[in-house]
Amino acid sequence: MRFLADEDFPKPLVVKIRSAGYSVKTIQQKALQGSSDEIVANLALKEKRILLTFDKDFFKNQTANLQVIIFSFPKTPTSEIILLTPNFLKELKQFKLSKGKVLKFCKSGLEEQK
């Protein structure tokens, strides 16, 4: 799996996911800070990456082919979210990701957004 981390996605989480052997590019690496959701979505589609974001509204404007995982952890320190990352990656392997699918990851686990 290949990921694109939105600019709001914490760097320590990017590092943790990379250390598990996954390819993660960031908006900062692409020098696209402040870009619209549309530009970010198009980059994810072009590079065939799953978008990782904390922006709960991102999926409202997504294109039909984009795969998005929204991390939903209001007021939760990144250090606590990092501890849940192995569970996230394990659960993610069980989901069949398809174009246009939006998943939400929270303390209770990974679930499909309707």
C-alpha positions as CSV (number, residue, x, y, z in Angstrom):
1,M,0.0,0.0,0.0
2,R,1.1,3.5,-0.8
3,F,-0.1,6.6,1.1
4,L,-0.2,10.3,0.7
5,A,-0.3,12.2,4.0
6,D,-2.3,15.4,3.9
7,E,-0.6,18.5,5.4
8,D,-2.5,18.1,8.7
9,F,-1.2,14.6,9.1
10,P,1.4,14.5,12.0
11,K,4.9,13.7,10.9
12,P,5.4,11.2,13.8
13,L,2.6,9.1,12.4
14,V,4.2,9.3,8.9
15,V,7.4,8.1,10.4
16,K,5.6,5.2,12.3
17,I,3.8,4.0,9.1
18,R,7.0,4.2,7.1
19,S,8.9,2.2,9.7
20,A,6.3,-0.5,9.2
21,G,7.5,-0.8,5.6
22,Y,4.9,1.4,3.8
23,S,5.6,4.1,1.2
24,V,4.3,7.4,2.6
25,K,4.7,10.7,0.7
26,T,3.7,14.0,2.3
27,I,2.2,17.2,1.0
28,Q,5.2,19.0,2.4
29,Q,7.6,16.8,0.4
30,K,5.7,17.8,-2.7
31,A,5.8,21.5,-1.7
32,L,2.0,21.7,-1.9
33,Q,1.2,23.2,1.5
34,G,-2.0,25.2,1.5
35,S,-3.2,23.4,-1.7
36,S,-6.9,22.8,-2.2
37,D,-8.5,19.4,-1.5
38,E,-8.9,19.0,-5.2
39,I,-5.2,19.4,-5.9
40,V,-4.4,17.0,-3.1
41,A,-7.0,14.5,-4.4
42,N,-5.6,14.7,-7.9
43,L,-2.1,14.1,-6.7
44,A,-3.2,11.0,-4.7
45,L,-5.0,9.7,-7.8
46,K,-2.1,10.4,-10.1
47,E,0.4,8.6,-7.8
48,K,-2.1,5.8,-7.0
49,R,-1.9,6.5,-3.2
50,I,-4.4,6.3,-0.4
51,L,-4.9,9.7,1.2
52,L,-4.4,9.9,5.0
53,T,-6.0,12.9,6.6
54,F,-7.5,14.3,9.8
55,D,-9.8,16.5,7.8
56,K,-13.2,15.0,8.4
57,D,-14.7,17.1,5.6
58,F,-12.3,15.9,3.0
59,F,-14.5,13.1,1.8
60,K,-17.4,15.4,1.1
61,N,-15.5,16.8,-1.9
62,Q,-13.6,13.8,-3.0
63,T,-13.6,12.4,-6.5
64,A,-15.3,9.1,-7.1
65,N,-12.0,7.2,-7.6
66,L,-10.1,8.5,-4.5
67,Q,-9.4,6.3,-1.5
68,V,-9.3,8.2,1.8
69,I,-8.7,7.2,5.4
70,I,-9.8,9.8,7.8
71,F,-8.2,9.7,11.3
72,S,-10.8,10.8,13.8
73,F,-9.1,11.6,17.0
74,P,-10.4,14.9,18.4
75,K,-8.2,16.3,21.2
76,T,-6.0,13.2,21.2
77,P,-2.3,13.6,21.5
78,T,-0.3,12.2,18.6
79,S,1.7,10.1,21.0
80,E,-1.5,8.2,21.9
81,I,-2.5,7.8,18.2
82,I,1.0,6.4,17.4
83,L,0.3,3.5,19.9
84,L,-2.8,2.6,17.8
85,T,-0.9,2.6,14.5
86,P,0.0,-1.2,14.5
87,N,-3.7,-2.0,15.0
88,F,-4.6,0.4,12.2
89,L,-2.2,-1.3,9.8
90,K,-3.4,-4.7,10.8
91,E,-7.0,-3.8,10.4
92,L,-6.3,-2.1,7.1
93,K,-5.0,-5.3,5.6
94,Q,-8.5,-6.9,6.2
95,F,-10.4,-4.2,4.3
96,K,-10.8,-4.5,0.5
97,L,-9.9,-1.0,-0.6
98,S,-11.6,0.1,-3.8
99,K,-12.0,3.3,-5.7
100,G,-14.1,5.8,-3.9
101,K,-13.9,4.1,-0.6
102,V,-13.6,6.2,2.6
103,L,-12.5,4.7,5.8
104,K,-12.5,6.2,9.3
105,F,-9.9,5.3,11.9
106,C,-10.7,6.1,15.5
107,K,-10.1,4.6,19.0
108,S,-12.6,1.9,18.3
109,G,-10.8,0.8,15.1
110,L,-11.2,1.1,11.4
111,E,-14.7,1.4,9.8
112,E,-16.2,2.2,6.4
113,Q,-17.7,5.7,6.1
114,K,-21.2,5.7,4.5
